[in-house]
Amino acid sequence: MRVVLTGQVGIDKKSYADGVARFAREQGEELYAYHVGDRMYAEAPDIRAGAILDLPLSRLHGVRRSVFKDIIAESAGHKNIIVNTHVTFRWRHGLFRAFDFDQMEKLRPDMIICMVDNIEAVHYRLHQEHTLDATLKDTIVWREEEILASELLAMAVGCESQCYILPRGRNRETLETCFRIICRPEIRRAYLSFPMSHVVDMPDILEEIDEFRRLVSERMATFDPGDVDEKRLIDAAVEATNEGRDFVEAGVMRSQGGRETFRVSAKQIFEIARDIDGQVYARDFQLIDQSDMIVSLVPELTGGVPGLSSGVERELHHAYEHGKEVYVIWKPARSPSPFITETATRVFASTQEALHHFESEGMFGSSKK
């Protein structure tokens, strides 16, 4: 599988792609990662670290074309490759492209993966690596542009059905999912659906949800909406403002391990509140569309009330309308309504029951991880 890995500056795709390649080797698979940015610096050694995007566009495009030419030649005999690059830049030059169609056609990608991450983490890494004055608004708009351009690239090179949005993961990296969609296509792709915002103060329910996410992700290629969780930023900004603070404390995982904390402007968070809502709505549906199935956990809340949020209901309906298999793990003692039973492929009483069914149907692929 020849994969082009896209995503805006600030996601740290290099360490991620290297991690996927390393994991693949541990599974006995050949997978080579090519980093366009690193190679461009090697091609232009007079450019100081972090400044290559400040070059005149003519030279920038020339250096990139030289690097892509080498990657195309070097990767010709390899079974599986990841080319870590970008498709757009929103920089001092304004918005501009970061690829050439003729070279993409020669590379012949089978798959485009556009990586996304929490916007505050992207914004923080971006400013750690570059002397650019970009707001959260600039950064979140760039993310939307990168996703759209990745989709257009996939259409242009003929792999539209193999175009994915892949969250990096806030508390965990999604290396195994990336590996599986590249090297284990027989493993089913599942969108995980569960209540989020209205159970934040219910630790027992959160623990149950986390266990559900962990168990399914161990066996399938999963797309988890909780891996990009920016709604919490808005709540945190409201709380900070009420307490007289103009910032929110946030954190990001370091590529070398550990967690680094930083401050985010509450004012800038409020400026992107509508963007966050709009992108959550659109992105979650895109994650469903790129999946084979949806697996939804409906926990039992206090008093036997089903933990069925409006978001989960909408996700289930979207999946059903778009021909996806719909699996519901229904925990409440109260029976599900016909709106669940008449649209679900199957309803289970527990996560383990669902996993046993998936295994019996061969959804986990071979015995290899």
N, C-alpha and C positions, 0 to 999 in steps of 0.2 A: 504494500500500500504506500503510495506516494502522497504525503500529507503536507499541505501548506498551513502553518500555524500562524494566525494573525492575532491582532490585539494591540491596543494603544500602548504607548510608552508608559512605564510605571507599573506594569503587571509583573515584571521580572520573569518573562517567559523563558529566558535562557536556563535558569536553574530548574524550572519546571520541565522543559523539554529534555534536559540532561537526566532528570529524575525518571522520566518515562522510559528513556533509552536504557538506563541502568536497570530499571525494573524488568524491562523486556528481556534483557540478557539473562537476568536471574530466572526467567521463565523459559529460557532456551531459544529465544527469538532474536534474529538479527534486526537491529533498528539503529540507524545512524541519524544524529542530529546535526544540522548545519545552521549556524547562526550568522545571518546576513550582516547584522550590525558589527559583530566582532571582526568579520572579514573585511568590512569596509574600512575599519580603523587600521587593519593590517595593510590594506591597499593604499591608504593615505597616511603614512606614519607622521607627517608633519602636523596633523590635526590633533590637538590636545583632547583628552578624555572628556566626553560630555558636550563637545562643541561641533560635532560633525553636521548636525542639522542646521547650523548657522552658515554653512557654505552656500555660495551662489547655487541656485537650482541646477544650472547647466553642469557644474562640476559634480554636484551631489548625484544627479542622474547618471553621469558618466561612470563614477566610481561604483555605483550600484549595479550597472549593467555589466561591468567587468567581473564583479563578484558573482552575479547570477550565472554568467557564462561558465565560470569555473565550477560552480555547484552543479550545473546541468551536466557537465562532462564527468565530474568525479562520481556523481550518484547514479550514473547510467546502469551500472551492473548490480546495484543493491536492491534487495527485495522490498525492504521497508525503510522509508526515510521520513524525517520531519525537517522541513525548511522553516526555521523561525524567522519571521519577517513582519512587516506591516503592510497595509494597503492604503492607508491615508496618514497624513501628518497635519495637525493643526498647530502651526508654529509661527515664528515671526514673519515668515513669508505668507502667512494666511493658511488656507486649506489647500493641500496639494497631494497628488498621488504618490505612491511609494512602490509601484511596480510597472512593468511593461507587458502588454498582452502578448507580444510576439515571444518573449522569453517564457512567460507562463505556459504558452502553448507547447514550447519545446520541453519544458519541465514535465508536462503531462501529469498534473496532480489528479489523483483519484478522489481526494477528500480535502475539504477546507474546514478547519476548526478555528473559530473565532473565540478567543479566551476573554472572559470578563472577570472583574473582581470588584469588591466593594469600593465605591468611588473615593471615599476618604483615604483608603490605603493606596490607591492608584495616585491620587493627588500628592500624598506624602512622598512616595517613592520618586515620583516625577521631579519634585523639587529637591530631593536629596541628590539626584544624579545630574540635574541640569540647572542652569541659571536662567530659568524661564519664569515669568510672572503670570501664572495661569490661575484663574479662579476655579472653584468647584463647578460653576456653570460651564466654563470652557471645557473642563474635563469630562463632564457628563454628556455634553453635546458631542464631543469627539468620540466617545464610546458608541453613541448611536450611529455616527457616520462610519465608524470602522465596521460595525455589524452590517450596515447596508452595503458598503463597498465589498465586503467579503461575500455577501449573497450574490451581488452582481458578478463578481469574479467567478464564483461557482457556476453561475448560469452561462457565462462566456466560454468557460473551458469544458462544459458538459458534465459537471458532477454536482448538479443542483440537488439531487437526492441524497448526496453525501456531504451536506453542508451543516455544520453543527455550531451551536453556541455552547461553550463549556465554561461554567464557573470554576475559578481556581479553588474556591473554598475558603471560608473565613476561619474556621477552627480546624480544618483538615484539608489536605490536598487531595485532589481528585485524580491522582496518577493512575489508579487502577482502571477507572472508567475510561480515561484516555487510551490506555493500553488496550483495553478490550474492544473499543470501537475501531481501533487500527488493526490489531492482530487477532482478535477473536470475534469475528462478525457473527458467528453462530450463537453467541451469548445474547440473550434478549436485552433490549434497551428499555428501561422502565423509568417513568416519571413518578416521583414520590410526592404524594399529596397528603397534607395533614394540617390541622389548625395551627396558626402561629400567633397572631397579635392578641387574641382574647384568652390565651392560656399562659401568658408570660408570668403571671403571679401564681401559677399552679405547679410547684416543683415535682410532684408525683406524676402529673400528666406529662410534663416536659421530659422526665426521665423515661417514661414509657415511649414517647415519640422518638427520643434519641436512640433507644434500643431498637425500635422498628427501622429507623434509618440505617443503623449500623448493620443489622442482620441482612437486610435486603441488599445493601451495597457490597457486602462481602461476596455475594454470589452473582450479581448482575451488573450490567453497565447502567448506572443510575444517574438521572438528572434531578438534582435536589434544589428546590427553590430557596431553601434555607442557606445554601452556600453563598448566596448574595442577599444579605439582609440589611437593607438601608432604611427601612421604615423606622428602625430603632433610633436612627440619627435624629429624626424629626422629634420623637418623644424626648430624647436626651436634650435637644436644643430648647424645647419648651421648658423642661425642668431646670436647665441652666439659667434661662432668662428669669424664671420665677425666683431663683435663688440669687439673682443679681450678678451672674457671671455672663461674660460674652463669648465663652468658649465651651467646647465639649471635649472631654478626655476620650481619646480613642487609642487603638493599638493595632499593630501589624506584625505578622510573623516574619522573622528574619530568615533569609535563605540559608544562613549557616546555623539556624536554630535559635530558639528563644523568642521573646516578644518585646517589641519596642513600642513605647507609648509616646503620644504626641497630642497636640491640641488642634482642634478644628473650630473655625469661626462659626458661631451660632448664626450670625447674620447670613453668611454664605449658605448655610444649611437651609435656612428659610427660603432663600432665593431659588433653590432647586427642589423644593418640596413637591411642586406639581410635576417636575421632570421625573422624580423618583416614582411617584404614583403611576405616571403614564408608562414608564419603562418597565415597572414591575408587571403591570397588566399585560403589556405586549410580550415581554420576555417569557413569562410563565407559559403563555399559550404557544410560543415558539418552541419551548422545551418539550411541551406535550406533542406538538406536531412532528418533532424529530425522533420521538420514541415509538416503540412498538405497542406499548401498553401503559396504563396508569395503574398504580397501586396506591390505594388510599386507606389511611388509618383513621377511623372514627372512634375516639376514646369515649369513655363514659365519665361525665362530669358529676359533680355533687348532685345528689337527688335523682340519679339515673338519667340525667339529661344528656342526650347525644352531643358530643363535641363536634358538631357539623357547622362550620363557619360558612359564610356566604362565598368566600373564596374557594373553599373545597367544593361546594355545590356547583359553582360555575366551572371549575376545572373538570369535574366529572361529566358535566353536560357537554362541555367542549370536546372532550375525548370521545364521548359516545357519538356526537354529531359528525366527527371526523374519522369514524371507522376504526378507532383504536379499541383494543381489548380493555375492558374496565373491570378491575378487581378491587373489591372493598373488604376491608377487615373491620367488621362491625362489633364493637365491644359492649355497647349498652345492653341492658336486659330488655329494654323496650325494643320491639320489632322495628326494623327499618320501614320507611314508607314506600309506596309503589314507585315513587320517583327514584328510589335507589334500586329496588329489586327488579324493576322493569327495564332498567338501562344497564345494569351490571352484568358482565359476563358470568361472574360468580361472586358470591358473598361468603366470607370466611369468618370464623369466630375468634381466630388468633393469628398472629404473624407466623407461628410455627406451622399451623395448618396450611396457610397460603404457601409457605416455602416448600412443604412436602408436595403440594400439588404442582408447583412450578418445576420441581425436580423430576416428578413423574412424567411431566410433559416435555422433558428435555430442554427446558428454557435456560439451563445453566451451561449448556454446551458440553464439552468434554470434561474429563476429570481434572484437566490442567486449570490452574488458578487464572 
